[in-house]
Amino acid sequence: MALSVDEIRKLITSSIPDANIEIKDLMGDNNHYSAKIISKTFNGKSKIEQHKMVYKALKGKMGNDLHALALTTEGQNE
């Protein structure tokens, strides 16, 4: 079962409430996305830690309901 952009956004914002999220459906199949996520929560964390936070927010759907997600993450200045 594929995930919609709205479902992905809802999952991420439930764990990272201040996230500014841009999601693109790369293939038009609701299964291959790119996402740019900016959040103060990422400040001081490595890219690996930031990506782990996003994957955790997806609650196990990555690799199952969601086939591919190319991530770009960055902290946000005050």
C-alpha positions as CSV (number, residue, x, y, z in Angstrom):
1,M,0.0,0.0,0.0
2,A,1.5,3.3,-1.1
3,L,1.6,6.5,1.1
4,S,0.2,9.8,-0.1
5,V,2.1,13.1,0.3
6,D,-0.5,14.1,3.0
7,E,0.1,10.9,5.0
8,I,3.9,11.4,4.9
9,R,3.6,15.0,6.0
10,K,1.2,14.0,8.8
11,L,3.6,11.3,10.1
12,I,6.6,13.6,10.0
13,T,4.8,16.6,11.7
14,S,3.5,14.3,14.4
15,S,7.1,13.7,15.6
16,I,8.6,17.0,14.4
17,P,5.9,19.6,14.8
18,D,7.8,22.6,13.6
19,A,9.0,20.9,10.4
20,N,8.8,22.8,7.2
21,I,8.3,20.0,4.6
22,E,8.4,20.0,0.8
23,I,7.6,16.6,-0.8
24,K,7.7,15.7,-4.5
25,D,6.3,12.5,-6.0
26,L,9.2,11.6,-8.3
27,M,7.5,9.0,-10.4
28,G,3.8,9.8,-10.0
29,D,3.2,6.5,-8.4
30,N,2.8,7.5,-4.7
31,N,5.9,5.3,-3.9
32,H,9.0,7.3,-4.9
33,Y,9.4,10.7,-3.2
34,S,12.0,13.3,-2.4
35,A,11.5,15.4,0.7
36,K,13.2,18.5,2.0
37,I,12.6,19.0,5.7
38,I,13.8,22.0,7.8
39,S,13.4,22.1,11.5
40,K,14.9,23.6,14.6
41,T,14.9,20.1,16.1
42,F,17.8,19.3,13.7
43,N,20.0,22.0,15.0
44,G,23.3,20.6,16.3
45,K,22.6,17.1,14.9
46,S,24.5,15.3,12.2
47,K,22.8,14.5,8.9
48,I,22.6,10.8,10.0
49,E,20.9,11.8,13.2
50,Q,18.5,14.0,11.3
51,H,17.6,11.3,8.8
52,K,17.1,8.8,11.6
53,M,14.6,11.2,13.2
54,V,12.6,11.3,10.0
55,Y,12.7,7.5,9.5
56,K,11.5,7.1,13.1
57,A,8.7,9.5,12.4
58,L,7.6,7.3,9.5
59,K,6.9,4.5,12.1
60,G,8.2,1.6,10.1
61,K,6.6,2.5,6.8
62,M,9.9,3.2,5.1
63,G,10.7,0.1,3.0
64,N,7.2,-1.2,3.4
65,D,4.4,1.2,2.5
66,L,6.9,3.7,1.2
67,H,9.4,2.3,-1.3
68,A,11.8,5.3,-1.7
69,L,12.4,8.6,0.0
70,A,15.3,10.8,-0.9
71,L,15.9,13.1,2.1
72,T,17.4,16.5,2.4
73,T,17.3,17.8,6.0
74,E,18.6,21.0,7.6
75,G,18.4,22.8,10.8
76,Q,16.6,26.2,11.1
77,N,18.1,29.4,12.5
78,E,16.2,31.1,15.3
